[in-house]
């Protein structure tokens, strides 16, 4: 066997061995919320609190993540668990998503999938006893 044939077989064997390995790369679920106001305009600088269970969301305690919407009205949460998430989106203390809007993911998030949810926040009117 000459040197060229030996080099070719060595290269082919190395290539075969390196390509035959299958590595499963796991990526945790991600959630992107796109926040708009009741006029359909993107909300920049909105606050989003994320909860991983109904009780914490209902009591507004122990958010597992929080974020601020960017120039496109979006906030991205990564490395999440495969559960249903609840969220509050607000802006300037007078706009919020609940009770009129969506407040949770429909189903548990899925490994390796980026879930996108559109959230509309509405202007709330608080009345005091004096009004």
N, C-alpha and C positions, 0 to 999 in steps of 0.2 A: 504494500500500500504506500503510495507516495505521500508526500507532505500535504499536498493540496487536497487530496481525498480525505486524509485524516482530519485536516482543519475543517473541511466542509461537514463531515459527520459529527465532529465535536460541536460545531456551531449549531447544527440542526438538532442535536440532542439537547443542548442547553436551551434552545428556543422552545422545543417541545415541553421540556420539564417546567420552564417558567410559565408557559401558557396553560398548563394543565391544572394549575392550582385554582380552586374556586374559593374565594373568600367572600363571605356574606358580610357586607357592611351595613350595620343597623343605623338608622337615623330616626331619632325620636320625632313624634308628631310636632307640627307647628301650626299656629293659628294667626291669621291676619284679619284684623277688623278694619273695615273702611267706614269711617264715621262721616255722616252728612247731616245737615240740619233739615228742618221741615220743608225748606225751599229747594232742597237737592244740592246745596252748595257743600263742598268739602269743608270739614271743620279742622282748622289748623290750631294746634295747641290744646286740643281736648284731652281730658284726663280719662284714662281707661283703667279700671281695676278688675282683675281677673281672680275668680274664686274656683276652687276645685270641688265644691259641694254646695248643695242648696242651702243648708243651714247657715253657713258662713255668709253667703250672699244675702240671704234674707235678713240676717242680723247686721249686715254690713261690717263684718269683722274678719280679721285674718286673711286679707287678700294674698294669694300666692304669688302674684306678679302685678306690676303696674307699668304703665307706659304713657307717653305723650304722643298724640298724633303728629305726623310730619306734614310737610307742605302739600302732600297729596291726600291728607285726611286719614292716613293709614298708621297703624301700629302693629308690629310683628312680635309675636311671642314664640320663642323656640325652645327646644328641649323639654317639651311638655309630656305629660302622661296620657295614656289612652283612657280618658274619662270624659264625661260631659262637663264642660266649663260654663260657668255663669259669669256675667260681667255687668259692670255699670260703666256707662260712658256719659260724661258731662262736660260742660263748657261754661265758664263764667258764672257758675252757681245758679244759673237760671234755665239752663238747658239740660235735659237728661233723657235717657232711653226708656225708663220704666215709669209708669205702667203701660204706656201706649205701644211701645216697640218691643223688638226682640231682645231677650236678656240672657239667652243661653245657646250653646251649640245644640243642634237637633239630635245628634248621635255622639257617642264617644269618638274622640279623635283616633286616627289610625296611624300606625307606625309608618314612617317614610312619606307621609302625605301632608301637604300644606293645605289646610282648610281656610277658605275665605268666607267671611260673614259680613254682609252689609248691615250697618246699624244706623237708624235714623234717630236723632235726638230732637226733642220737642221743647218749646219754650213752656215753662211751667209758671203758673200764677199762684203765688202764695198770698193768702188773705189773712190778715191779723184780726183779732176780735174787735179792734177799733174801726175797721172799715165797713 
